[in-house]
Structure formats: structure tokens, C-alpha cells
Amino acid sequence: MSERYVTLAEVRDLLTEISESRKGTAGMLEDEDVLLASQKAALDHAQKVANISLEDANALIEEVSKIEDVSDAIAVKIADLLPTYPEDVRAIFSKERITLDNATIDKIIEIVEKYI
């Protein structure tokens, strides 16, 4: 089994797919709960917060990953948070102990603006 970072858009799509597939199984009533409480909470959060499609999130991750200091985890955070101000980008990188120059910050914001 391998681990990877996933965006809220992917969580939303996966849990929606699971919910819909379970509703079609024999013996399940239409209004019967098909997800665990934790899955329902995650789905609810993802539906409220994820503002872009899975395809756009993946394209954004691919594009920002080409920037030198952007790791996979940071790329997913950028896709989830969609920062539009330099302060937002700096906040995402604050735990990484990386100081970005203004040109890199502007490039990240420019990429994000294509997808929102």
C-alpha cells in the first residue's frame, strides 16, 4: 500500500462515488445512511470547501509542482486553499522554513488565478 496526498476535490468525488454506489446495493433504502459518520463529516467539509473540480486541482498541482521549492504536500495545500494574496502563499510555506522571493510568489498566484 502506498500513501499520497489528496486534494479536497478528490475526497469529495471519492466519497460521493462511494455513497452513490452503496445506495444501489440490494437491501439499502434510499434514505438509509451509507457512509460512516466520519465519512459523512469529511464529505460535508469537502463539499463546502473544495471550490474547483478534480481535473482543475490535478492540473494546478502539476503546474505548481514544477516550481523548485514546491513539494507534493505544498502543491496539494495550494490546490485546496487557492491563495490569491502573497500573505496567503507565505502562510502556506511558513512551516517549511523556506523564504520565497516575490517572483516565485507571483508565479504561484498567477497559476492559481487560472483555475479559479
C-alpha positions as YAML, in Angstrom:
chain: A
units: angstrom
residues:
- id: 1
  name: MET
  ca: [0.00, 0.00, 0.00]
- id: 2
  name: SER
  ca: [1.32, 3.43, -0.84]
- id: 3
  name: GLU
  ca: [0.46, 6.81, 0.57]
- id: 4
  name: ARG
  ca: [-0.13, 10.03, -1.30]
- id: 5
  name: TYR
  ca: [-1.60, 13.44, -0.65]
- id: 6
  name: VAL
  ca: [-5.11, 14.05, -1.97]
- id: 7
  name: THR
  ca: [-7.00, 17.26, -2.51]
- id: 8
  name: LEU
  ca: [-10.38, 18.08, -1.04]
- id: 9
  name: ALA
  ca: [-11.79, 17.88, -4.56]
- id: 10
  name: GLU
  ca: [-10.63, 14.26, -4.77]
- id: 11
  name: VAL
  ca: [-12.03, 13.47, -1.31]
- id: 12
  name: ARG
  ca: [-15.36, 14.98, -2.36]
- id: 13
  name: ASP
  ca: [-15.50, 12.97, -5.58]
- id: 14
  name: LEU
  ca: [-14.39, 9.68, -3.96]
- id: 15
  name: LEU
  ca: [-16.88, 9.87, -1.09]
- id: 16
  name: THR
  ca: [-19.70, 10.91, -3.40]
- id: 17
  name: GLU
  ca: [-18.91, 7.95, -5.64]
- id: 18
  name: ILE
  ca: [-18.82, 5.55, -2.68]
- id: 19
  name: SER
  ca: [-22.11, 6.90, -1.35]
- id: 20
  name: GLU
  ca: [-23.85, 6.55, -4.70]
- id: 21
  name: SER
  ca: [-22.52, 3.04, -5.31]
- id: 22
  name: ARG
  ca: [-23.67, 1.85, -1.88]
- id: 23
  name: LYS
  ca: [-27.17, 3.26, -2.35]
- id: 24
  name: GLY
  ca: [-27.62, 0.95, -5.31]
- id: 25
  name: THR
  ca: [-26.78, -2.20, -3.38]
- id: 26
  name: ALA
  ca: [-29.53, -4.67, -2.57]
- id: 27
  name: GLY
  ca: [-31.30, -4.13, 0.71]
- id: 28
  name: MET
  ca: [-30.37, -0.47, 1.09]
- id: 29
  name: LEU
  ca: [-33.18, 2.02, 1.43]
- id: 30
  name: GLU
  ca: [-32.89, 5.28, -0.48]
- id: 31
  name: ASP
  ca: [-32.74, 7.41, 2.68]
- id: 32
  name: GLU
  ca: [-30.63, 4.95, 4.70]
- id: 33
  name: ASP
  ca: [-27.17, 6.10, 5.76]
- id: 34
  name: VAL
  ca: [-24.49, 4.54, 3.60]
- id: 35
  name: LEU
  ca: [-21.43, 6.34, 4.93]
- id: 36
  name: LEU
  ca: [-19.81, 6.23, 8.35]
- id: 37
  name: ALA
  ca: [-20.17, 9.35, 10.49]
- id: 38
  name: SER
  ca: [-16.54, 10.31, 9.85]
- id: 39
  name: GLN
  ca: [-17.01, 9.85, 6.10]
- id: 40
  name: LYS
  ca: [-20.16, 12.00, 6.17]
- id: 41
  name: ALA
  ca: [-18.30, 14.73, 8.04]
- id: 42
  name: ALA
  ca: [-15.40, 14.58, 5.58]
- id: 43
  name: LEU
  ca: [-17.79, 14.69, 2.61]
- id: 44
  name: ASP
  ca: [-19.71, 17.62, 4.07]
- id: 45
  name: HIS
  ca: [-16.48, 19.55, 4.67]
- id: 46
  name: ALA
  ca: [-15.12, 18.77, 1.22]
- id: 47
  name: GLN
  ca: [-18.38, 19.83, -0.47]
- id: 48
  name: LYS
  ca: [-18.33, 23.17, 1.38]
- id: 49
  name: VAL
  ca: [-14.63, 23.94, 0.93]
- id: 50
  name: ALA
  ca: [-13.49, 22.45, -2.39]
- id: 51
  name: ASN
  ca: [-14.04, 25.20, -4.93]
- id: 52
  name: ILE
  ca: [-12.59, 23.61, -8.05]
- id: 53
  name: SER
  ca: [-13.05, 20.38, -9.95]
- id: 54
  name: LEU
  ca: [-10.76, 17.41, -9.52]
- id: 55
  name: GLU
  ca: [-9.40, 17.91, -13.04]
- id: 56
  name: ASP
  ca: [-8.53, 21.55, -12.32]
- id: 57
  name: ALA
  ca: [-6.99, 20.62, -8.96]
- id: 58
  name: ASN
  ca: [-4.78, 18.00, -10.60]
- id: 59
  name: ALA
  ca: [-3.74, 20.40, -13.35]
- id: 60
  name: LEU
  ca: [-2.93, 23.10, -10.78]
- id: 61
  name: ILE
  ca: [-0.88, 20.63, -8.72]
- id: 62
  name: GLU
  ca: [1.05, 19.55, -11.79]
- id: 63
  name: GLU
  ca: [1.78, 23.14, -12.75]
- id: 64
  name: VAL
  ca: [2.88, 24.40, -9.31]
- id: 65
  name: SER
  ca: [4.97, 21.26, -8.73]
- id: 66
  name: LYS
  ca: [7.30, 22.47, -11.46]
- id: 67
  name: ILE
  ca: [8.35, 25.36, -9.20]
- id: 68
  name: GLU
  ca: [11.58, 24.48, -7.39]
- id: 69
  name: ASP
  ca: [10.56, 24.81, -3.72]
- id: 70
  name: VAL
  ca: [7.08, 23.28, -4.05]
- id: 71
  name: SER
  ca: [6.78, 19.76, -2.61]
- id: 72
  name: ASP
  ca: [3.84, 17.42, -3.19]
- id: 73
  name: ALA
  ca: [2.30, 18.36, 0.17]
- id: 74
  name: ILE
  ca: [2.60, 22.07, -0.56]
- id: 75
  name: ALA
  ca: [1.15, 21.64, -4.05]
- id: 76
  name: VAL
  ca: [-1.93, 19.94, -2.57]
- id: 77
  name: LYS
  ca: [-2.28, 22.72, 0.03]
- id: 78
  name: ILE
  ca: [-2.13, 25.31, -2.75]
- id: 79
  name: ALA
  ca: [-4.85, 23.43, -4.67]
- id: 80
  name: ASP
  ca: [-7.04, 23.23, -1.55]
- id: 81
  name: LEU
  ca: [-6.56, 26.80, -0.34]
- id: 82
  name: LEU
  ca: [-6.23, 28.60, -3.69]
- id: 83
  name: PRO
  ca: [-4.16, 31.51, -2.35]
- id: 84
  name: THR
  ca: [-4.71, 34.82, -4.13]
- id: 85
  name: TYR
  ca: [-2.58, 37.10, -1.97]
- id: 86
  name: PRO
  ca: [1.16, 36.99, -1.25]
- id: 87
  name: GLU
  ca: [0.45, 36.67, 2.50]
- id: 88
  name: ASP
  ca: [-1.57, 33.51, 1.83]
- id: 89
  name: VAL
  ca: [1.29, 31.94, -0.10]
- id: 90
  name: ARG
  ca: [3.78, 32.87, 2.63]
- id: 91
  name: ALA
  ca: [1.48, 31.30, 5.25]
- id: 92
  name: ILE
  ca: [1.43, 28.01, 3.31]
- id: 93
  name: PHE
  ca: [5.23, 27.96, 3.23]
- id: 94
  name: SER
  ca: [5.73, 29.18, 6.82]
- id: 95
  name: LYS
  ca: [6.27, 25.71, 8.30]
- id: 96
  name: GLU
  ca: [8.67, 24.78, 5.52]
- id: 97
  name: ARG
  ca: [11.26, 27.31, 6.63]
- id: 98
  name: ILE
  ca: [11.60, 28.47, 3.06]
- id: 99
  name: THR
  ca: [11.70, 32.12, 2.17]
- id: 100
  name: LEU
  ca: [10.20, 32.65, -1.24]
- id: 101
  name: ASP
  ca: [11.14, 35.58, -3.39]
- id: 102
  name: ASN
  ca: [8.41, 37.83, -4.76]
- id: 103
  name: ALA
  ca: [8.76, 36.44, -8.27]
- id: 104
  name: THR
  ca: [8.01, 32.90, -7.08]
- id: 105
  name: ILE
  ca: [5.04, 34.08, -5.02]
- id: 106
  name: ASP
  ca: [3.68, 35.99, -8.01]
- id: 107
  name: LYS
  ca: [4.12, 32.92, -10.22]
- id: 108
  name: ILE
  ca: [2.14, 30.76, -7.76]
- id: 109
  name: ILE
  ca: [-0.66, 33.34, -7.59]
- id: 110
  name: GLU
  ca: [-0.70, 33.60, -11.38]
- id: 111
  name: ILE
  ca: [-1.07, 29.82, -11.71]
- id: 112
  name: VAL
  ca: [-3.85, 29.72, -9.09]
- id: 113
  name: GLU
  ca: [-5.78, 32.52, -10.82]
- id: 114
  name: LYS
  ca: [-6.03, 30.38, -13.98]
- id: 115
  name: TYR
  ca: [-8.09, 27.82, -12.07]
- id: 116
  name: ILE
  ca: [-10.46, 29.98, -10.01]
...
